[in-house]
Amino acid sequence: MSKNTPDISPATEEMALQLGLTKEEFQTVKKILGRDPNFCEVSIYSAMWSEHCSYKNSIKWLKTLPKKGEHLLAEAGEENAGLVDIGDGLACAFKIESHNHPSAIEPYQGAATGVGGINRDIFTMGARPIAQMNSLRFGNLDEEKTKWLLKGVVKGIGNYGNSFGVPVVAGETFFDDSFNTNPLVNAFSAGIVKVGETLSATSYGTGNPVYIVGSATGKDGIHGASFASKDITDASTDDLPSVQVGDPFQEKLLLEATLELAKTDAVVGMQDMGAAGITCSTSEMSATNGFGMDIDLDKVPTRQEGMHGFEILLSESQERMLVVVKRGKEKTVEDIFEKWDLNAKQIGEVTEGGILNFSKNGEIIATVPAESLVLGGGAPVYDREYAEPAYFKENQKFKIENIEVPKYLKKVALFLCSEPNIASKRWIMRQYDSMVGTANMSTNKPGDAAVVNIKGTEKALAMTVDCNSRYVQADPDKGTQIAVAEAARNIVCVGGEPQAVTNCCNFGNPYNPESYWQFVNAIKGMSKACLAFNTPVTGGNVSFYNQTVSGGKEVPVFPTPTIGMIGLLPKERQMTLDFKKESDIIYLIGENQNDIASSEYLAKYHGVTASPAPYFDLETEQEVQEAVKKVISEGVITSAHDCADGGLFITLLESSMPRHKGFTISSDPLIRKDAFLFGEAQSRVVVSVPGVFHEQFMEEMTHFEVDYSLLGYVTNGAIEIDGESFGNIDDFAEVYDTALEKRLK
């Protein structure tokens, strides 16, 4: 091999800096290797020591999250996804991850490959994906670029997910100017596997063959991990090669082949090839048990001729896996993948000693210790400085008395119905196949969380993704507690018991002390709430550098620690949010507050963006949820819907629209009327009670130290507040249902 080959050319400090390593990290690489690295080796370390792969700026705080629970079959970091025992000999594998930076540059492929990657994390463990969700953030909808990003992301999610054949059962979408350049695309997937039949991302057994299976390797996604670990700037379009290209039909074949392979005894371990491609999968699998690998890159099937070794190693081409096979079982693996018309090529074997040797054209082009590349091994861990932003104290100065109560509250109600953060997201959901398969139990039974059938059992899975980014911006600790609490509340409102959490932490530059302060306090808030609800964190993703750099100034996105939560419920107990019958009694479980802080009403109608997070008390929230569980289990209510974005009025509206019902209610004279209707104080759930169960409902509520109050009654479609007509439900439904699609024209 010529010394002019880029792979083995000497690496300089300047090269290392260009690839994203620091001067200190470059010196550390030299110490680890005991020599000067070549270009290929520096490329390997730059990818594996990027924030995206190493979590070097976040791991200190991630380790403080609660990770133990009686139902957990794998703790955070042990497997590709969280794994929870759901009874009946079954487990649920679930995870959420980001694909923010690729989606900011090429929204269709960025979102599509995010969907593909998260599903591979599930079926790599031997679990069949049964449901998908997503959490999306975009900028101002009046901007043409925002419309382009939204349409591209939604189309990418829909086309990939629909073709792959797993239903999208729920999601959330939030708009704010802070996301104008850098949208957030967080993808969630959940699957079912029999306990004891999971596959692990591990390697052992000297001489065991190593296979690459699935698609051929191309030049797409090279240095994608490094790209995801730096700022989005005006020049980021130059990084378009860092965006991968997905093929959902190939992934469907890979799914079926993988699950068939999982039923054999041929596999030692398996891992998806995501960020950093072959480099990441070989190093992480090897480091688990201290083994190494000898990998011949000439044996890797490629889509392009003349690819350099570092390109093959770092390619993030989609629909590929690394499989360590038991020696003597090679034909079993090859036959299965030949049946599904997929590549299955042996590219190396397991070795002793923990060293990875990569060769090309008969010559070793990189030799690195596997452990030095991975989290918990030699990858650097940093303790970054953080400082409270000045805006935080300014938020506390907000006084509700300075906001005048509008004279015409019906006008406010119609305004909120048309706001993109509140209005129906049907334009988005209609592009997703929510009915493929037979798992989705929510299509004709609207609820606060998705409910998915667990075949062969009497149980169902409840799942939701939640985070109000404005609350977290206002107060990262409290705002993140609210995100966890709302996720749990949503699961409780469909009759479920929360089980566990996965998270996707989307923040700005970790080297910015104020951005890092947001991250640290969000983790603290997440820990408090997850402990309170007994929902351990099973893993997830951290995405830093979500911001715009313009004119030398960093503008971070609203901090968004998205919470993905699963729960369990008996199928016959599934509760919905829709009012059922005229004259049913409407109650509020929880207490109204004289509070409009951080509400959509305050931010959008009044244009006031500096205020604290809304009222929230963790102990009160727990008591409210216990009360809701009880009245659902006793069968004394026929609907339950939590108060969230838009406040009580929007909650009542959303419960009325499915069956074209309405409501007549009386406000609380001790609460400002705008706060009563549109404030977003937490820990409140609206329920409807048939008259026949009224006394039993009140009896059940006496067992809980929680406020509850009579609001009014379900009507045949009329809306009335304090005797004043607000019109008919259909007037509001028309605005609510069509607002988003009208804005997108």
N, C-alpha and C positions, 0 to 999 in steps of 0.2 A: 504494500500500500504506500502510495506516495506521501511524503511528508507534507505535501501541499494540500492533502485532504483536510477539509475543515475539522473533521472529527478529532484528529490527533494533533492538530496544530497547537502550539503552546498558547495557553490562556494568559491574558494580561489582566491587570487590575481594572483597566478601562473596559475591557470586555465584560468583566463581572458586574461592574456598575451598570453598564448598558442593559444587562440581563436582569437587573433588579436586586442583586446582592449588594450589601454594604462593604466598605473597606474591611471592617472587622470580620464580617462573615467570610470574606475571601481569604483572610489570614487563617481563620478557623478551618476552612476546607484544606488548606495547605498542611496544617498541623494534623488533621485527621488522616490525610493520605501519606504524610511524611515526605511529601515532594510537591513540586509544582503540578497543578492539574492541567489537563488538556482542555480544549474547547468543549468536547462532548461531556466531560465530567463536570465542568462549570455549568453547562446547560442543565445537567441533571440536578445539581444542587440548587440552581436558581429556581427551578420548577418546584422541587420538593420542599424548599425552604421559603417559598412564597407564603404569604398569609393564607391563601386559599387552601393550600395543602397542609401546612404545618401548624396553623393557629398560633403562631409564635407570639402574637400580641393579645391573644384572648384566652389562652389555655389556663392561665393562672386563675382567672375569675370563673371560667367554665367549671373548673374542678370544685367550686364551692356550691354548685347546684345539687339539690337532693337527687340521688340516683338509685336509691334502694327502695324496694317495694315487694310485698309478699307475692305479687302476681308476675313479677319480672323474671323472664327466662334468660335475659342477657342485659347486662348493664351498659350504660353509654360507652361507646368506643370499642366494645367487644366484638360487635358484628357490623355488617353493612347498614343495618337498620335496627330500630327497637323491636323487641320481641316480648309479647305479653301473653300469659296463659289465660285463655278465655273459657276454659272448661270443656267438657266433652272430648278430651284428648286433642284439642285444637289450640293453636296459637295465632295471634295476629302480629304480622310484621308491618311496621309503618314508619314513615319518615317524611320530612319536608326538607327541601333544599332550594337554593336560589340559582337563578340564571340571569342575573341583573345586567351585567356588563355586556354580554353578547346580545341581549335583547335591546339594549340602548343603541347598538350599532346596526344590527340586522334583526328586527323584531320577529319576523316570521320564523327563521331558523333558530334564533336564540331561544324563543319560547318552545318551539317544537322539540329541540334537543334537550331542553330542561325536562320536559315530560318524559322523553325516552330514557334519560339518565335516572330519574327517580324510580321509574318502573323497573329498570334493571337492578337497582339496589334491592328491590323486593324479591324478584324472582331468582336472583343470584343466590338467595338464601333457601331456595326450594319452595317458596310460597307463591301461590297464584294470585296476582293482583285482582282485586274485585271492585275497587273504587278509587277515584281520583278527586282531588280538590285543588283549588288554586287561590292564592292571595296576591292581588295585583295593585300597584300604585302607579298613577299617571299624573301629569301636570295639568295645566289649565286647558279645559276643553275648547276654549275659544281659539287656541293656537293650532294651526294646521299640522305642525309636527306632532302634537299630542294625539290628534286624530289618526295620523299615520301610524304612530307607535301602537295605539290601542287596537286599531284594526289589524295590524300585522301580528301582534301578540295573540289576540283572540283567534285569528285564523290559524296561526301556528299551533296553538293548543288544541283547537278543534280538529284540524286536519290530521294531526299526529294521533291524538287520543281516539278519535272516531275510527281511524284505520286500524289502530292497534286493538281495539275492541274491548276497552275497559271504560265504564261510564264515568262521566264527571257528575258527581252527585251534589256538590255544593261549592261555595267559594265566596270571596268578598272582593270588592273593588272600591278604591278610595282615590279621590282627586285632590291635589294641592299643588300650588305653584312650585313648591320645593322639589317636585319630581319632574319639572319641565324637561330637563336634559337626561336625567338618570331615572328611568322607571324601575320599579321593583317587580320581579316575576318570580314568585315562590310557588313551587309545585309539590304537592303532597300525593302519596300513594299508600294504599293499605292492601295487604294480601293475607290469605289464610294458608296455614300449613299444619300438618299433623305434628304434635309434640314428639320430639325425638327423630324427626325426619328432615331436620334443617341441615343446610350446608354451611360450612364456616369459611371465612376468608383466611385460610391458613395454608402452610406448606411444611411438610416434613417427609422424612424417608429418603436417605441418600440413594440416588439413582432413579428415583421416581420421575417419569417423564413430565415435561411441562408443555401444555398445548395452548395455542391461541385459537379461539373458535369464533365464528360469526363472519362479519364483513372483512373485506380486505382493507389494508391500511393506506391512507392517503395523506396529503399534506394539510388537510383541514384541521384547525384547532391547535397548530403548533404554537407553543408558548401561551396557550390559553389560560393556564393557571397563573402565569405571571401577569397576563393581561387583566385577569380578574382581581389582581392585587395592586392596582394602581388607579390613579384618578381618571375619570372621564374628562377629556378636554376637547377642544375644537379639532385637534389632530387625531382623535381616536378612530376616525374612519380609516386611517392608515393601518389600523390593526384588524381590518376585516378578515384577513386569513385566520385570525384567532377564533372566528366563529365557526362552529362545526356544522355539518350538514347531516340531517337525519333521514332515515328511511323506515317508516313505521311498519311496512310490510315485512322487511327484513327482520325487524325486532319481533314481530309476531312469530316468525319461524324460529327465531332464537329462543323465545319464551317456551315454545312447545318442545324444542329439542332439549333445553336445559331442564325442564321439569321431568321429561322422560329420563334424562341422564341421572337426575336426582333419585330416581327410584331404583337405580342399580347400586352395586357396591363398588363401583369403579373409581369414585372420586375421593381424593384426599381433601381438597379445598378448591374454592372457586371465588373469583372476584371480578366485578365489573371493571372495565377500563374507562374511567372517567377522566378527571383532571390529571394531566401529566401522563396519561396512557400507560404504555408498557412499563415505564419507569416506576410509576406509583404502584401498580398491581404487583410487580415482582418484588419491590422493596417491602411493602406492607405485609404481603403474605409471608415473605422470608423472615422478617424481623419478629413475627409472632412467636416462633419457636427457636430462633437462633440459627436457622439454616441459611444456605446461600443458593445461588443458581448460576449455571453457565448457560447463557442465551446466545444463540446464533441468529443474528438479525437477517442474514441472507435467506433464512427459511420462513420469514414472515411474509405472508401473501400481501403484495402491494398493488395499488391501483395505478401508480406512476413509476416509470423506469428511472433509475439513477438517483433514487432517494438516498441521502446521506444517513449515516447511522443515527445521528442526533435527531434527525427528522422522524425516523421510524420510532425511536424511543419516546419522543415527546408528542407525537401525533395524538390528537383526541378524536380521531375518526370514531363514529358512533357504531353501536350494535356489535361490540366486541367484548369478549371475556377471556380471562386467563384461567386455565384449569390445570391443577396438579392431579395427575392420574396415578393410580396404583400400578406399579410395574406388572406387566402381564395382562392388563385390562385395556391395552391400547385399542384393540379391534372393537371392543364394545363401544368405546367413545367414537371411533371413526365411523362405525356403521350407523350409529344414531344420527350423527351430523350429515352423513351422506344421504340418509333417508330424507332429511329436511333440506337438502340441497344447500348446505352451508359448509364453509371452510372449517376444517379441524386439522391443524398442522402442528406436529411436534416441533418446537423451536428450541428446546433445551432440556436440562434435567436438574434435579435438586442435588445440592452438594452440601458437604459439612463446612463449618467454619464461619458462616454468616457473611460470606463475600459474594457480591454480584459481579460476574464477569460478562461483559457484552462484547461480542466479536462481529466483525464485518470483513468480508473478503479474506477470511482465514486469519485475521489478525485481531487481537484484543484492542478495542478502542476505548474501553472504560473499565476500571476496576474500583469498586467502591464498597465499603461496609454497609450492608442493608440497614443496620440499626442507626447509622449516622444520618439517615435520610428521614426518619419517621418521628412522629409525635411521641414523646416519652423516651426517645432515644437520643440521638445527637443533634436533632433539630433545635435551633435556639429558642429560648423562652425569655420574653421580655416583660418587665414590670414598668409600664408606661405611666408618665405623670398625668394627673387629671386635676381639673380646676372647675369650680362652679361657674357657669356663664353668668354674665351680668343680667341677662334677661330673666333668669329664674326669680331673682328678688323683685324685679319689676312686675312679674306676673302676680305676685302676692299682694300688690297694691291695688288690684282690681276691686272695685266696689259696685255692687249691683245697683245701689241707689243712683249711680251716675247714668244708668241706662233707663230711658223713658219707656214705659209700657205702651206699645202701639195701641191706637184707638180701634183699629179694625183687625181683630185677631184672625178672622177668616182669611183675610188677605195674606197674613203671615203663613197660615196653614197651607194655602195654595202655593205660596212661594217655596216653602220647604219641600212640598211634594215634587216640585220641578227641579230641585237641586240634585246634581248627579250623585252625590254621596248618599242620598236617601232614596231617590227614585228607583223604580224597578230596574233590575239588570237583565230583563228578559232578552234584550237585543244580544247580550253576551251569551246567556245560557242557551238560547235557541240554536247557537252555532255548535254546541256540544251535544253529543249523543249521550243522553242521561238514561236511556232505556236499554242499551245493548246489554245482553245477558239478562239474568232474572234476579239480580241482587237488590236493585234500588227499590226501597219501600216508601220513598218520600214523594214520588212524582205526583200522586193524587192525594197525598196526605201531608200538606205543608206543615213544617215545624221549624223550630229554632236551630235544630241540627239535622244533618242527613241521617237516615236510618237505613241500614243495609242488612239484608238477609244473610244469616249464617246457615247455609243449607245443612239439613240433617239434624238440626237442633231446634229447640224452642226459644232460642235467643237471637237477638239482633245486635249489630254494632251501631252505635251512635258516633258520629264524628263531625268535627267542626274546625274551622280556622278563624281566628279572631285577633284583632289588634286595632285599636283606634289610634292612629299615628299622632293625631293632634293632642290627645291626652298624654302620650309619652313625651312629646315635645314640651308640653307644659310642665310635667313632673315625671321624669323617667321612672322613679321608684313606684310612685302611686299608679302611674299610667300602665306600667307593666303588671302590677297586681290586678288592675282592672281587666287587662287582657286575659289573664289566667282565670279570673273570677267569671268573666262573661262566657268564656269557653265552657267552664263547668256549669254555669247557669243554663246555657243553651242545651247541654246534654241532659241536665236535670229536667228541663221543660218538655223534653220528648219522652220522659219516663225512664231515663238512664241513670246509671251510677258511673261517675267519672273514674277512669282507670289510670291513665298515664298521658304524658305530654312529649311531643317533639317540638323543637323550636327552630326558627330561622331568624337570626339576629342581623338586621340590616342597619348599618350605621355609617357615619362619615369616616374621615381619616383618623386612624388611631394615634397618629403623631400629633394631632391637634388636641391639646389638653381638655378643651371644652367638649369636643365630640367624644373623647374617651370617658369623660365624666358621665355623659349620657349612657354610654355602654355599661360602665361599672354600676351605676345606680339602677339600671334596668335589670341587670343580673341579680342585684340584691332584692329588688321587688319580686322578681320571678321566684326566687328561693322562698321568700316568705309565703307567697300565695300557694306554691306547689306543696309546701309542707302542710299548709292549712287544709288543703283539699285532698291530701294524700295521693297526689298525682306525680310520681317521680318523673324526672326528665330522662328519656331513653336515648337522647342524642339529637342531632340536628345539623345546623350549619351556621357559620358566621360569615357575613359578607360585609367587609369594610370598604372604604373608598367610594361610597355612594354619594356623589356630590358633583358639582360643576366647578371647574376652575376657569374663571374668565377674568382677564385683566389682572392676573396675579392674585385674585381673591377667591378663597374657597367658600362655596355655598353648599353646606351639607343638606341632604334630604331630611325630612322629619324622621327621627329615629323610629324604627319599626321592628320590634321583637315579636314577630308573628308566632302565635301559639297554635299548634295543631294538637287536638286532644281527641282521644277515643274513650268511649264508655260502653257499657253493656246494659241491655234491658230485655225483659221478657217480651216476646213479640206481641202478646195480647195486651200489653200495657202501653203500647205506643200512643203518645199524646200528640195532638196537633194544635196549631195556633188559631184555627178559624172558629168564630162564633157559629153555633149550630142552630139555635132556635130563637125566634122572637120571644121576648119576655124572660129569657134566661138572665140571671142576676150577674152583674159585673163587679168583681172585687179587685182591689189592689192589695197584694201581699208585699209589705215593705212600707217605707215611710216617704212621703213627699218632702221635698226640701225647698227652701227659698233660694234656689241655686240655678244659675244659667251658665256657670263657668265652662269654658271650652266646648260649649254646645255648638251644633251646626247653626242654630238660631242666632247666637251671639256673633259667631265668626262671619257668617254669610249675610244675614239680614242687617245686622248693625255694623258689620265691618270691623269688629273689635277682635284682634287676634292675640292680645296680651292678657291672659287670665290664667288662674291656676287650673289644675285638673278638677273635674267635677267631684262632688261629695262621694266619699267612699269609706266604709268601715269594714274591715275584714271579718270581724266577729259577727257583725250584723248580717253580712253576706252569707256566712255559713249557716246562720239560723234561718234566714229566708229560704235557702236551698233545702234545708231539712224539712221545713214546713211544706214546700212545694212537693217534695218527694212523697210526703205522707198523704196529702190530699189526692195525689195521682194514684198512689197504691190503693187507697180506700175507695177509689172510683166515684168521688163526690164532685169532681169537676169535669167539664167536657172540652175545655181549651186552656192552654197556658202559653203565654208569650211574654218574653222579657222586655223591659223598657230599655232601649238603647238609643241609637242615633235618631235624633228628631224628637225624643221625649215621649211622653204619654200619648199625645195626640196621634203620632205616627204609629205607635203600638196598637192603639184602638183601631186605626184605619186599616192596618195590615191584618188584623183579626176579622175585620168586617168584609173586606173585598172578596175573599174566595167564594162566599155564598151570597154575595150582594146583600148583606145585612147592614145595619147601621147601629147607632148607639145614642142614648140620651144619658147625660151625666151631669153631676153637679160638682163644681170646683170647691176647693178647700178655702174658706174665707181667711185663713191664717197665712195663706201662701199667695204671693203675687200671681196673677192669672197667667202671665207669660211663662213664669217659672213652672207653674202647675202643668201647663200644656206642653211646653217645649224644652224645659230644663232636662238635663241628662244625668241627674243624680242617680247613683247606682243602687243596686240591691232592691230592685222593684220588679214584680211580675204581675201581669194582668191575667186573671182567670175568670172563666164563666161557670156559673153554678146553676143547674136546673132547680126550679123551685122545690121539687120533691126532696132534694138533698141539702136544702138551705140550712136547716137546723144541724144536720150532721156535720156540714162544713164548718159552721161556727164552733161546734163542740171540738172538732179536731184542732182548730186553730188555738184553742185555749191551752193546749199542751206546749205551745212554743212562745218564747219571749220575743215576739216580733209583732210590730204594728200591722194591722190590716184594716181596710176601710171600704165601705160600700161606695162604689162610684155611680152606678146606675143600672140601666137595663139594655138588652139587645133589642133593636127595632127592626122593622121590615125594610130598612134602607135609609130612613131619615137620620140626619145627624143634628143633635141638639145639645147645646151646652148652656147650662144655667138658664134654660127656657128660651134661649136665642137660637134660631134656626141657622145652621151652617150649610143648609142645602141637602143634597142627596149623595149617597156613597158613590154613585156612578160619575158625578161631577169630578170628584177627587180621583177616582180610579183612572179616568181618561188622562188626567195630567200625570199621575204617578206612573202609569204604564208606558207612556209615549215620550216622556221628557228626554231620556237619553238618546233614543234614536233620532229625535228631532234635532238635537244638538250636533249629531254626527253627520247630518246631511250637508 
